[in-house]
């Protein structure tokens, strides 16, 4: 098989043909021309056009390498007279409109860019990183416009740090199919609202049944506004995280209040109080047993944190409900900062445990449905 015939089949040429293949030290240049008087297609509507308006200057496209040499396609585009669109540049079977790389090369670059950085992908194919960025952007736009959008019933909303300085992104996942649905800048109500209004729409919002999230007020407000029928779940991962944050806040405040002599037993106790008991070493267990003998707010906060963990281990709903009510009463009597973890959207807002009706229902729903936000956090990584 001649190389010209091979290229014609690989590029899918019907109204064009390969006239010459020139090989240099750096590139392999393939000259393409119109095949006789074959009809060309409009670049906008792809309708066949009988008249050619003009012939433009030669344009070059990069293609996949052949015989270890980068391949370049050279062709003089025609401007055709389309009865529907007017005078337009013809459609190229080997590339997208205005692209400077062929469709085959663009697909290869987009696949490799999922594994490497844009700079690494550009070095591999001998392109500029801006060209890689343009190809990835077009691939994302194509995927978004051609994706299948089945009904969504269970989603997870979480925030991920973009860089230092409290700069966040909001990500939304379909927890049933474990796919990314949407990414938005920041974590405010205004930034996340387009997900419900534009991405989902009113009709698709009505299909939502369960929404798993952390204890962030902006997310809960948007769910109540756009999907009031959905059950809001405070997942275990973020509940435990806020409990640990509350214990650490109690420890820091007490360390600032205690005298130098009273601080001695609690020095270097941060990770001792935050680790799970089954992960402690023998020395840490011995020190913890000595530490909990002190009747201080730090120890009371630690006991509350560990007592709440039993909520997730219950198999019988009645016993889990009784344990949650008992824990709420103990937290309210303790007047500790840890009592604000469940009753508020952030543990530092200081809301009392008396306002625990709605958050307790969300925790109870999380127990019954066994939905966790670990899927979201693993995906974020």
C-alpha positions as CSV (number, residue, x, y, z in Angstrom):
1,X,0.0,0.0,0.0
2,X,1.4,3.4,-1.0
3,X,1.8,6.0,1.8
4,X,-0.6,8.3,0.0
5,X,-3.3,5.7,0.0
6,X,-2.7,5.0,3.7
7,X,-3.0,8.7,4.5
8,X,-6.2,9.1,2.5
9,X,-7.9,6.3,4.4
10,X,-6.6,7.4,7.8
11,X,-7.7,11.0,7.3
12,X,-11.1,10.0,5.8
13,X,-10.6,12.0,2.6
14,X,-13.5,11.8,0.1
15,X,-13.5,15.1,-1.7
16,X,-9.8,15.6,-1.2
17,X,-6.6,13.6,-2.1
18,X,-3.0,13.5,-1.1
19,X,-0.8,15.0,-3.9
20,X,2.7,14.8,-2.4
21,X,4.5,13.5,0.6
22,X,7.7,15.3,1.4
23,X,10.1,14.1,4.1
24,X,12.7,16.5,5.7
25,X,15.0,16.1,8.7
26,X,12.5,17.5,11.1
27,X,9.0,16.9,9.6
28,X,7.0,14.9,7.1
29,X,4.9,17.3,5.1
30,X,1.8,16.0,3.3
31,X,0.2,18.2,0.6
32,X,-3.6,17.8,0.2
33,X,-5.7,19.2,-2.6
34,X,-9.3,19.0,-3.8
35,X,-10.1,15.9,-5.8
36,X,-11.3,17.0,-9.2
37,X,-14.6,18.9,-8.9
38,X,-16.0,17.0,-6.0
39,X,-18.5,18.9,-3.9
40,X,-17.2,20.5,-0.7
41,X,-19.1,20.9,2.5
42,X,-20.0,24.1,4.4
43,X,-17.9,24.5,7.5
44,X,-21.0,25.6,9.6
45,X,-23.9,23.4,8.5
46,X,-21.9,20.7,6.6
47,X,-24.2,21.0,3.6
48,X,-22.8,20.2,0.2
49,X,-22.0,23.3,-1.8
50,X,-21.7,23.5,-5.6
51,X,-19.8,26.8,-5.9
52,X,-16.4,27.8,-4.7
53,X,-16.1,31.5,-3.9
54,X,-12.3,31.7,-3.5
55,X,-9.1,29.9,-2.5
56,X,-7.2,31.0,0.6
57,X,-3.5,30.8,1.5
58,X,-2.0,27.5,2.5
59,X,-2.7,26.4,6.0
60,X,-0.8,23.8,8.1
61,X,-2.2,21.3,10.6
62,X,-0.1,19.2,13.0
63,X,-0.9,15.5,13.0
64,X,0.4,12.4,14.9
65,X,3.9,11.4,14.1
66,X,4.8,8.9,11.4
67,X,8.1,7.0,11.3
68,X,9.2,9.1,14.3
69,X,8.8,12.3,12.4
70,X,6.1,14.9,13.2
71,X,3.5,14.9,10.5
72,X,2.2,18.2,9.0
73,X,-0.8,18.6,6.6
74,X,-0.7,21.4,4.1
75,X,-3.8,22.5,2.3
76,X,-5.3,25.7,0.7
77,X,-8.8,26.0,2.1
78,X,-11.7,26.9,-0.1
79,X,-14.4,29.4,0.7
80,X,-17.7,27.9,-0.5
81,X,-21.0,29.5,-1.3
82,X,-23.5,27.8,1.0
83,X,-27.2,28.4,0.0
84,X,-28.1,28.4,3.7
85,X,-25.1,30.1,5.5
86,X,-23.6,32.2,2.7
87,X,-19.9,32.3,2.0
88,X,-18.1,30.1,4.5
89,X,-14.8,28.2,4.8
90,X,-15.2,24.6,3.9
91,X,-15.4,21.8,6.4
92,X,-12.2,19.8,6.9
93,X,-12.7,16.0,7.5
94,X,-9.3,15.9,9.4
95,X,-9.8,18.8,11.9
96,X,-12.2,21.0,13.7
97,X,-12.9,24.5,12.5
98,X,-10.2,27.0,13.4
99,X,-8.1,24.2,14.9
100,X,-4.4,23.9,14.0
101,X,-4.1,20.2,15.0
102,X,-5.9,17.3,13.5
103,X,-8.7,15.5,15.3
104,X,-6.5,12.4,15.9
105,X,-3.8,14.5,17.5
106,X,-6.3,16.4,19.6
107,X,-7.8,13.2,20.9
108,X,-4.4,11.8,21.8
109,X,-3.4,15.1,23.6
110,X,-6.6,15.2,25.6
111,X,-6.2,11.6,26.7
112,X,-2.6,12.1,27.8
113,X,-3.4,15.4,29.5
114,X,-5.5,13.4,32.0
115,X,-2.4,11.7,33.2
116,X,0.3,14.4,32.8
117,X,0.5,18.1,33.2
118,X,0.0,20.4,30.3
119,X,3.7,21.2,30.1
120,X,4.5,17.5,30.1
121,X,1.9,16.7,27.4
122,X,3.2,19.6,25.3
123,X,6.8,18.3,25.5
124,X,5.7,14.8,24.6
125,X,4.0,16.0,21.4
126,X,6.2,19.0,20.6
127,X,3.4,21.5,21.1
128,X,3.0,24.7,23.1
129,X,1.3,24.4,26.4
130,X,-1.3,26.9,25.3
131,X,-2.2,24.6,22.4
132,X,-2.7,21.8,24.9
133,X,-4.9,24.0,27.1
134,X,-7.0,24.9,24.0
135,X,-7.4,21.2,23.1
136,X,-8.4,20.3,26.7
137,X,-10.9,23.1,26.8
138,X,-12.5,21.9,23.5
139,X,-12.6,18.3,24.7
140,X,-14.3,19.4,27.9
141,X,-16.9,21.5,26.0
142,X,-17.5,18.5,23.7
143,X,-18.0,16.2,26.6
144,X,-20.4,18.5,28.4
145,X,-22.5,19.0,25.3
146,X,-22.7,15.3,24.4
147,X,-22.9,13.7,27.9
148,X,-25.9,11.6,28.9
149,X,-27.8,13.3,31.8
150,X,-29.9,10.6,33.6
151,X,-32.0,11.5,36.6
152,X,-29.9,12.3,39.7
153,X,-31.2,11.1,43.1
154,X,-28.3,11.1,45.5
155,X,-25.6,13.9,45.3
156,X,-22.8,15.1,47.5
157,X,-21.7,18.7,47.9
158,X,-18.2,19.5,49.2
159,X,-15.6,22.2,49.2
160,X,-12.0,21.7,48.1
161,X,-9.1,24.1,48.7
162,X,-7.7,25.5,45.5
163,X,-4.7,27.2,46.9
164,X,-3.5,28.9,50.1
165,X,-5.4,31.8,51.4
166,X,-8.9,30.4,52.0
167,X,-9.6,30.0,48.2
168,X,-12.1,27.2,47.7
169,X,-14.0,25.4,44.9
170,X,-17.3,23.7,45.3
171,X,-17.6,20.2,43.8
172,X,-20.8,18.2,43.3
173,X,-20.8,14.4,42.8
174,X,-23.4,11.9,41.8
175,X,-22.9,9.4,44.7
176,X,-24.9,6.6,42.9
177,X,-22.8,6.6,39.8
178,X,-19.7,8.2,41.5
179,X,-19.1,10.8,38.8
180,X,-18.4,14.5,38.9
181,X,-21.4,16.6,38.1
182,X,-20.3,20.2,38.5
183,X,-17.4,22.5,39.8
184,X,-17.9,26.1,40.8
185,X,-15.7,28.9,42.1
186,X,-15.9,29.7,45.8
187,X,-18.4,28.2,48.3
188,X,-20.9,31.1,48.7
189,X,-24.6,30.9,47.9
190,X,-24.1,33.1,44.8
191,X,-21.3,30.8,43.5
192,X,-23.2,27.5,44.0
193,X,-26.7,28.7,42.9
194,X,-25.9,28.2,39.2
195,X,-25.7,24.4,39.8
196,X,-29.4,24.3,40.8
197,X,-30.6,27.0,38.4
198,X,-28.6,26.3,35.2
199,X,-27.0,22.8,35.6
200,X,-29.9,21.0,37.2
201,X,-32.9,23.2,36.4
202,X,-36.3,23.1,38.2
203,X,-37.4,19.7,36.7
204,X,-34.2,17.8,37.6
205,X,-34.0,19.4,41.1
206,X,-37.3,17.7,41.8
207,X,-35.7,14.3,41.2
208,X,-33.2,14.8,44.1
209,X,-33.9,12.6,47.1
210,X,-30.7,12.7,49.3
211,X,-28.1,15.4,49.5
212,X,-25.0,14.7,51.5
213,X,-22.9,17.7,52.6
214,X,-20.8,19.1,55.3
215,X,-22.2,21.5,57.9
216,X,-22.0,24.7,55.8
217,X,-25.0,27.0,56.0
218,X,-24.8,28.2,52.3
219,X,-25.3,24.7,51.0
220,X,-28.2,23.9,53.3
221,X,-29.9,27.2,52.4
222,X,-29.7,26.5,48.6
223,X,-31.0,23.0,49.1
224,X,-34.0,24.2,51.1
225,X,-34.7,26.8,48.4
226,X,-34.3,24.7,45.2
227,X,-34.9,21.1,46.4
228,X,-37.0,21.2,49.6
229,X,-38.2,17.6,49.1
230,X,-34.6,16.3,49.4
231,X,-33.3,14.9,52.7
232,X,-30.2,16.7,53.9
233,X,-27.5,14.5,55.4
234,X,-24.6,15.5,57.6
235,X,-22.1,12.8,56.8
236,X,-20.0,11.0,59.3
237,X,-16.7,12.2,57.9
238,X,-17.4,15.9,58.5
239,X,-19.2,15.3,61.8
240,X,-16.1,13.6,63.2
241,X,-13.9,16.3,61.7
242,X,-15.9,19.0,63.5
243,X,-15.8,17.1,66.7
244,X,-12.0,16.9,66.5
245,X,-11.8,20.6,65.7
246,X,-14.0,21.4,68.7
247,X,-11.8,19.3,71.0
248,X,-8.7,21.0,69.7
249,X,-10.4,24.4,70.3
250,X,-11.2,23.5,73.9
251,X,-7.6,22.3,74.4
252,X,-6.1,25.5,73.1
253,X,-8.4,27.8,75.1
254,X,-7.7,25.8,78.3
255,X,-4.0,25.9,77.7
256,X,-4.1,29.7,77.5
257,X,-6.1,29.8,80.7
258,X,-4.2,27.3,82.8
259,X,-1.1,28.3,84.9
260,X,2.3,26.9,84.0
261,X,2.1,24.2,86.6
262,X,-1.4,23.1,85.5
263,X,-0.3,22.9,81.9
264,X,2.3,20.2,82.5
265,X,0.0,17.1,82.2
266,X,-1.6,18.5,78.9
267,X,1.6,19.4,77.1
268,X,2.0,17.5,73.7
269,X,-1.5,16.1,74.1
270,X,-3.0,17.3,70.8
271,X,-2.8,14.1,68.8
272,X,-3.3,12.0,71.9
273,X,-6.8,13.4,72.2
274,X,-7.6,13.3,68.5
275,X,-6.4,9.8,67.6
276,X,-8.8,6.8,67.7
277,X,-8.3,4.7,70.8
278,X,-7.4,1.6,68.8
279,X,-4.6,3.5,67.0
280,X,-2.8,4.5,70.2
281,X,0.5,2.9,71.2
282,X,1.0,1.3,74.6
283,X,2.8,4.4,75.9
284,X,0.0,6.7,74.5
285,X,-2.6,4.5,76.2
286,X,-0.8,4.7,79.5
287,X,-0.5,8.5,79.3
288,X,-4.1,8.9,78.2
289,X,-5.3,6.8,81.2
290,X,-3.4,9.2,83.5
291,X,-4.7,12.3,81.6
292,X,-8.4,11.5,81.8
293,X,-8.3,11.4,85.6
294,X,-8.2,15.2,85.6
295,X,-11.7,16.8,85.7
296,X,-11.1,19.5,83.3
297,X,-13.0,20.9,80.2
298,X,-10.4,19.2,78.0
299,X,-11.2,15.8,79.4
300,X,-14.9,16.4,79.3
301,X,-14.7,17.4,75.6
302,X,-12.7,14.3,74.9
303,X,-15.3,12.0,76.6
304,X,-18.1,13.7,74.6
305,X,-16.2,13.1,71.3
306,X,-15.6,9.5,72.1
307,X,-19.2,8.9,73.4
308,X,-20.6,10.3,70.1
309,X,-18.7,7.8,68.0
310,X,-20.8,5.0,69.4
311,X,-23.8,6.4,67.5
312,X,-22.5,5.0,64.3
313,X,-22.0,1.5,65.6
314,X,-25.6,0.8,66.6
315,X,-27.6,-1.6,64.4
316,X,-31.0,-1.0,66.0
317,X,-32.6,2.3,65.3
318,X,-34.2,2.7,68.7
319,X,-30.9,2.3,70.6
320,X,-29.2,4.7,68.2
321,X,-31.9,7.3,68.7
322,X,-31.7,6.9,72.5
323,X,-28.0,7.3,72.4
324,X,-28.2,10.5,70.3
325,X,-30.8,12.0,72.7
326,X,-28.6,11.1,75.7
327,X,-25.5,12.6,74.1
328,X,-27.4,15.8,73.4
329,X,-28.4,16.2,77.0
330,X,-24.9,15.5,78.2
331,X,-23.5,18.0,75.8
332,X,-26.0,20.7,76.8
333,X,-25.2,20.1,80.5
334,X,-21.5,20.3,79.9
335,X,-21.7,23.8,78.3
336,X,-18.7,22.9,76.3
337,X,-17.8,24.3,72.9
338,X,-18.2,20.8,71.5
339,X,-22.0,21.1,72.0
340,X,-22.2,23.5,69.1
341,X,-20.9,21.0,66.5
342,X,-24.2,19.5,65.5
343,X,-26.6,22.3,66.4
344,X,-25.0,24.8,64.1
345,X,-23.6,24.9,60.6
346,X,-20.1,25.5,61.9
347,X,-18.8,24.6,65.4
348,X,-17.6,28.2,66.0
349,X,-20.9,29.9,65.7
350,X,-21.7,29.0,69.3
351,X,-25.4,28.0,68.8
352,X,-26.8,26.1,71.8
353,X,-27.8,22.4,71.7
354,X,-31.4,23.4,72.3
355,X,-31.7,24.2,68.6
356,X,-30.8,20.6,67.7
357,X,-34.1,19.3,66.2
358,X,-33.3,19.8,62.5
359,X,-29.6,18.8,62.6
360,X,-30.5,15.7,64.8
361,X,-32.9,14.7,62.1
362,X,-30.2,15.0,59.5
363,X,-27.9,12.9,61.6
364,X,-30.6,10.3,62.1
365,X,-31.2,10.2,58.3
366,X,-27.5,9.7,57.8
367,X,-27.6,6.7,60.2
368,X,-30.5,5.1,58.4
369,X,-29.2,5.6,54.9
370,X,-25.6,5.0,55.7
371,X,-24.4,7.6,53.3
372,X,-20.8,8.9,53.8
373,X,-18.9,11.8,52.4
374,X,-15.7,9.8,52.1
375,X,-16.6,9.1,48.5
376,X,-16.4,12.9,47.8
377,X,-13.2,13.4,49.7
378,X,-11.4,10.6,48.1
379,X,-12.5,11.9,44.7
380,X,-11.3,15.4,45.6
381,X,-7.8,13.9,46.1
